[in-house]
Amino acid sequence: MTKIITIIVVALLIVAGGWWYVDELNQTNSVPSTFVASTSSSQGNASDASDASIDQSMASVDGQMNGLNSDSASVDEGLNDKSIQQ
């Protein structure tokens, strides 16, 4: 009985993996139906927009890292918590 269940689970995993792989191939090979090219007359503006975008992304990452540090500290505190005798 255990052998049959194992075979069924393995078969389901293989089918799910194949389905995911084919889905990824379809998404990678799809070509957008429309393409809009934007042109800018000056390279200086594009560089400034890029720098601002990088600064904004870095600020966002810093905020997320601070949240992660806070969560990690809370988890550590919870793991080190001593039980209270009643």
C-alpha positions in Angstrom: 0.0 0.0 0.0 2.8 2.4 0.9 4.6 1.6 -2.3 1.5 2.6 -4.4 1.1 5.9 -2.6 4.8 6.7 -3.1 4.4 5.9 -6.8 1.3 8.1 -7.1 3.0 11.0 -5.3 6.1 10.8 -7.4 4.0 10.7 -10.6 2.1 13.8 -9.5 5.3 15.6 -8.8 6.7 14.8 -12.2 3.5 15.9 -13.9 3.4 19.2 -11.9 7.1 19.8 -12.7 6.5 19.2 -16.4 3.5 21.5 -16.4 5.5 24.3 -14.6 8.4 23.9 -17.1 6.1 24.1 -20.1 4.4 27.2 -18.6 7.8 28.9 -18.0 8.8 28.2 -21.6 5.6 29.7 -22.9 6.1 32.9 -20.8 9.7 33.2 -21.9 9.1 32.8 -25.6 6.1 35.1 -25.8 6.7 38.2 -27.8 4.7 41.4 -26.9 2.3 42.3 -29.6 3.1 46.0 -29.4 6.4 47.8 -28.9 6.6 51.4 -28.1 10.0 53.0 -28.4 10.6 56.2 -26.5 13.2 58.6 -27.7 14.8 61.3 -25.6 16.8 64.2 -27.0 19.3 64.4 -24.1 21.2 61.7 -22.4 21.6 63.8 -19.2 17.9 63.5 -18.3 17.9 59.7 -18.8 20.9 59.5 -16.4 19.3 61.6 -13.8 16.1 59.5 -13.9 18.2 56.4 -13.6 20.1 57.7 -10.5 16.8 58.8 -8.9 15.3 55.4 -9.6 18.4 53.7 -8.0 18.2 55.9 -5.0 14.5 55.2 -4.6 15.1 51.4 -4.9 18.0 51.6 -2.4 15.7 53.4 0.1 13.1 50.8 -0.3 15.6 48.0 0.2 16.9 49.7 3.3 13.4 49.9 4.7 12.8 46.3 4.0 16.1 45.3 5.6 15.3 47.3 8.7 11.9 45.5 8.9 13.7 42.1 8.5 16.2 43.0 11.3 13.2 44.0 13.6 11.4 40.7 12.8 14.6 38.7 13.4 15.1 40.4 16.8 11.5 39.6 17.8 12.0 35.9 16.8 15.3 35.7 18.7 13.6 37.2 21.8 10.7 34.7 21.5 13.1 31.8 21.2 15.1 32.9 24.2 12.1 33.5 26.3 12.0 31.5 29.6 8.9 29.8 30.8 7.2 31.1 33.9 6.6 28.7 36.8 2.9 28.9 38.0 
